[in-house]
Amino acid sequence: MNSKDKTRIQKEDKMSSRQKSTGNPGGTDISKDPKAYSMESTMDRGNVNFKAHIAQHEGSMLAVATKDVISSNPTTSIIDIIKKMSKMHFKHMPIVNAGTSKLEGIITSVDIMDLLGGGERSLFVEKKFKGNLLSAINAQVRYVMEHNVHSLRNDAHIEKAFELMIDKHIGCVPIVDNEGHLEAICTERDFLTFIEGVLTGKKVEKWQTRNVKTADAATSIWDVARTMVENEFKRVPIVRDNILVGVVTSSDILGYLGTGEAFEKLTTGNIHEAFDSPISSLLHNELIWTIPDADLGEAAEIMLEKGIGCLPVIKDGNLEGILTERDILLALADKQ
């Protein structure tokens, strides 16, 4: 059984219309395209009881979680972690003991932003290296990783991972065996596969994050990173002349720092110079969004197909908010 077979729990409910579009929403009057965005033909099929589906899902956590997890050791340097995570496009990196392979911690792209962008972890730079960021990024990751990791055993039910992510506000749960050896990792995205293309009866409008803070395309990467750290954001929509042109994530910034010219600047001490480029340099060519009337099942399908963690929500050409993987999990748990 492949991953799509095991996660598409109600193919018969797969919606016939799609609410995806690409291009510049500021230049597109989507309200005049009812064929592309109407949900009237599918909204009368009833709701999917998500928690019931999780409870009935056969097999252990390993049936859903990602196996063959790539990890690092506590003695790996922070700069090598940055390079590894950016190359693999990872948001999370479990840290295991080099000798025993037992789970000892985890580091995330948000943690790296916190370290480099002036968050709590930057105090480590001040205290141990007297503000020398170059020395700090060559230090071992054990100094800045999260040591108190919320994990589950490999025989735990999938529902436990869902509840743990909601209750502890975390984006992933490492899965270990009886002796604490890392076996797999379960992420927010894994749960999106349960409703991929399925009518949930829950509209984007109710569950989106509103009053989103945006940044101008000319803003430096450093200032956007600071905004993320200060507001505990993982993503910031980017606008030019008040028109949405993209969304930049903490993983995008990590990917930028871990490759090419920026990585060379990072490793030669020109760290702030690496951050001086405009945030627009990190934007992708394709902009994908949804509308308030879309069903969460369809939004989840778009996120999975495009490998993205959020969708801007556009109404009448204006940015109303963003819908994130976390928003969908909270919706499925009926928590706002």
C-alpha positions in Angstrom: 0.0 0.0 0.0 1.5 3.3 -0.9 1.2 6.5 1.2 -1.7 7.9 -0.8 -3.6 4.7 -0.7 -3.4 4.4 3.0 -4.3 8.1 3.7 -7.0 8.8 1.3 -9.8 7.5 3.6 -12.8 8.5 1.6 -12.0 8.7 -2.1 -15.7 8.7 -2.9 -15.9 12.0 -1.2 -13.2 13.6 -3.2 -14.4 16.9 -4.4 -14.9 17.5 -8.1 -13.9 21.1 -8.2 -10.7 22.7 -7.1 -10.0 26.0 -5.5 -6.5 26.5 -6.4 -5.1 29.2 -8.6 -1.7 30.6 -9.4 -0.5 34.1 -10.4 -1.0 37.5 -8.9 -4.2 37.6 -6.8 -4.0 41.4 -6.7 -4.4 41.5 -10.4 -7.1 38.8 -10.6 -10.8 39.3 -9.8 -11.5 35.8 -8.6 -15.1 36.8 -7.6 -15.9 36.9 -11.3 -14.9 33.3 -11.8 -17.7 31.3 -10.2 -16.9 28.1 -12.1 -13.4 27.9 -10.6 -14.4 28.6 -7.0 -18.0 27.6 -6.4 -18.5 24.9 -3.8 -22.3 24.6 -4.1 -22.2 21.3 -5.9 -20.2 19.6 -3.1 -21.1 21.3 0.2 -24.2 19.2 0.8 -22.5 15.8 1.2 -22.1 16.0 5.0 -19.2 16.3 7.3 -16.2 14.0 7.8 -15.8 12.9 11.4 -12.0 13.3 11.5 -11.4 12.1 15.1 -13.6 9.0 14.4 -11.4 8.2 11.3 -8.3 8.5 13.4 -9.7 6.3 16.1 -10.7 3.6 13.5 -7.4 3.8 11.6 -5.7 0.4 11.8 -2.1 -0.1 12.7 0.3 1.7 14.9 1.8 5.1 14.5 4.3 3.7 12.0 1.5 3.2 9.5 1.4 7.0 9.1 4.7 8.4 10.3 7.8 8.9 8.2 10.4 6.2 8.7 14.1 6.1 7.8 14.4 9.4 9.5 17.6 11.4 8.9 19.1 12.6 12.2 22.2 14.3 13.5 24.3 13.9 16.7 24.6 16.4 19.6 28.2 17.1 18.6 27.3 18.1 15.1 28.1 21.8 14.5 25.2 24.2 14.1 26.5 25.3 10.7 26.5 21.6 9.5 22.9 21.3 10.8 21.9 24.4 8.8 23.5 23.0 5.7 21.9 19.5 6.2 18.4 20.9 6.9 18.5 23.3 4.0 19.7 20.6 1.6 16.9 18.2 2.7 14.3 20.9 3.0 13.6 19.8 6.6 11.8 21.8 9.2 12.8 19.5 12.1 16.0 17.5 12.8 16.0 14.9 15.5 19.2 14.6 17.5 20.3 11.1 18.6 23.3 9.8 20.6 26.0 8.8 18.2 26.8 5.6 20.1 23.3 4.4 21.2 21.1 6.0 18.6 18.7 7.0 21.4 16.8 10.2 21.0 18.4 13.1 22.9 16.8 16.2 21.4 15.4 18.1 18.4 16.3 21.3 16.5 13.9 23.1 14.2 14.2 25.9 11.5 12.4 28.2 14.0 15.1 27.4 16.6 17.8 28.4 14.1 15.9 31.6 13.3 15.8 32.2 17.1 19.5 31.8 17.3 20.5 34.0 14.3 17.6 36.4 14.6 18.1 37.7 18.1 15.7 35.4 20.0 16.3 33.7 23.4 18.9 31.3 21.9 21.0 34.3 20.8 21.8 34.7 24.5 23.9 31.7 24.0 26.0 33.7 21.5 26.4 36.5 24.0 27.3 34.4 27.0 29.5 31.7 25.5 31.1 33.5 22.6 30.7 37.2 23.6 28.6 38.0 20.6 30.8 36.3 18.0 28.1 34.7 15.8 30.7 33.0 13.6 32.1 31.1 16.6 28.6 30.3 17.7 27.4 28.7 14.5 30.5 26.4 14.6 29.5 25.3 18.1 27.9 21.9 18.7 24.1 21.8 18.3 23.6 20.3 21.8 24.0 23.8 23.2 20.9 25.2 21.4 18.7 22.1 20.6 15.6 21.3 22.6 16.4 18.6 25.1 12.9 18.0 26.5 11.4 16.3 23.5 7.8 15.1 23.4 8.0 11.7 21.9 5.8 8.5 21.7 6.5 4.8 21.6 6.1 3.0 18.3 3.1 1.1 19.5 1.1 4.3 20.5 -2.1 5.0 18.6 -2.1 7.7 15.9 -4.6 9.6 17.9 -2.0 10.2 20.7 0.3 12.0 18.3 -2.6 14.2 17.2 -3.5 15.1 20.8 0.2 15.7 21.7 0.7 18.1 18.8 -2.4 20.0 19.8 -1.8 20.1 23.5 1.9 20.9 23.4 1.7 23.2 20.3 4.4 21.3 18.5 4.7 20.5 14.8 6.2 17.0 15.0 6.5 14.0 17.3 9.5 11.6 17.1 8.6 7.9 17.4 10.9 5.7 19.5 11.1 2.0 20.5 11.0 0.7 24.0 14.6 1.6 24.6 14.3 5.1 23.2 15.9 4.5 19.8 14.5 6.8 17.1 12.4 4.9 14.5 10.2 7.5 12.8 8.8 11.0 13.0 5.1 12.1 12.7 4.4 15.7 11.6 1.4 18.0 11.1 1.6 17.3 7.4 1.1 13.6 8.0 -2.4 14.4 9.4 -3.3 16.5 6.4 -3.2 13.3 4.4 -6.2 12.0 6.3 -8.4 14.7 4.8 -6.6 15.2 1.5 -9.3 15.9 -1.1 -12.0 14.9 1.3 -15.1 17.1 2.1 -14.8 18.0 5.7 -17.7 20.5 5.9 -15.3 23.0 7.5 -14.6 26.2 5.5 -11.3 28.0 5.4 -13.0 31.2 6.4 -13.7 30.1 9.9 -10.3 28.6 10.6 -7.8 30.9 8.8 -5.4 33.1 10.8 -6.6 36.7 10.4 -4.8 40.1 11.0 -1.7 38.7 9.4 1.5 40.8 9.6 3.0 41.4 6.2 6.4 42.6 5.0 7.3 44.7 2.0 9.3 42.9 -0.7 12.2 45.4 -0.2 12.5 44.5 3.5 15.8 42.8 4.3 15.9 39.1 5.2 17.3 40.1 8.6 14.3 42.3 9.4 11.8 39.6 8.3 13.7 37.0 10.4 13.5 39.4 13.4 9.7 39.8 12.8 9.4 36.0 12.9 11.4 35.7 16.1 9.7 38.5 17.9 6.2 37.4 17.0 6.8 33.7 17.0 5.8 33.4 13.3 6.9 30.7 11.0 5.7 32.5 7.9 5.3 36.1 6.7 3.3 37.1 3.6 5.3 39.5 1.3 3.6 42.4 -0.5 4.7 44.9 -3.1 2.6 48.0 -3.6 0.1 46.4 -1.2 -0.3 43.4 -3.6 0.6 39.9 -2.3 3.6 38.5 -4.1 4.5 35.5 -2.0 4.9 34.0 1.4 8.4 33.4 3.0 8.9 30.8 5.8 11.6 30.1 8.3 12.5 27.1 6.2 13.0 29.4 3.2 15.4 31.6 5.1 17.2 28.5 6.5 17.5 27.1 2.9 18.9 30.4 1.7 21.5 30.5 4.5 22.5 26.9 3.9 23.4 27.1 0.2 25.3 29.1 -2.3 26.7 32.6 -1.7 24.8 33.1 1.5 26.4 30.0 3.0 29.9 31.2 2.0 29.2 34.5 3.8 27.9 32.6 6.8 31.1 30.5 7.0 33.5 33.4 6.5 32.0 35.6 9.1 30.0 38.0 6.9 26.8 36.8 8.6 25.0 40.1 8.7 25.9 40.7 5.0 24.2 37.4 4.2 21.0 38.8 5.8 21.1 42.1 4.0 19.5 40.8 0.7 15.9 41.8 0.1 13.3 39.2 1.2 12.0 39.2 -2.4 15.1 37.3 -3.4 13.6 34.3 -1.6 10.2 34.3 -3.3 9.2 31.5 -5.6 7.8 32.1 -9.0 4.5 30.3 -8.3 2.0 31.9 -5.9 -0.7 29.6 -4.7 -3.7 30.7 -2.7 -7.2 29.7 -1.6 -10.5 31.5 -0.9 -12.6 31.8 2.3 -15.3 29.5 0.9 -13.0 26.6 0.2 -13.2 23.4 2.2 -10.3 22.4 4.4 -10.0 19.0 2.6 -9.3 20.7 -0.6 -6.9 23.2 1.0 -5.0 20.3 2.5 -4.8 18.6 -0.9 -3.2 21.7 -2.4 -0.7 22.0 0.4 0.3 18.4 0.0 0.6 18.5 -3.8 2.7 21.7 -3.7 4.7 20.8 -0.6 3.7 24.0 1.2 2.7 24.6 4.8 0.2 27.4 4.3 -2.1 29.1 1.8 -2.8 32.9 1.7 -6.6 33.4 1.8 -7.8 35.9 -0.9 -11.1 37.6 -1.2 -11.9 40.2 -3.9 -8.2 40.4 -4.6 -7.3 41.3 -1.0 -5.4 39.2 1.5 -7.8 38.2 4.3 -5.5 35.9 6.2 -3.4 32.7 5.9 -4.4 29.0 6.4 -1.6 26.9 8.0 -1.1 23.2 8.7 -1.6 24.2 12.4 -4.9 25.9 11.6 -6.1 22.7 9.9 -5.1 20.6 12.9 -6.9 22.9 15.3 -10.0 22.8 13.0 -10.0 19.0 13.0 -9.8 19.1 16.8 -12.5 21.8 16.9 -10.3 24.2 18.8 -9.6 27.8 17.9 
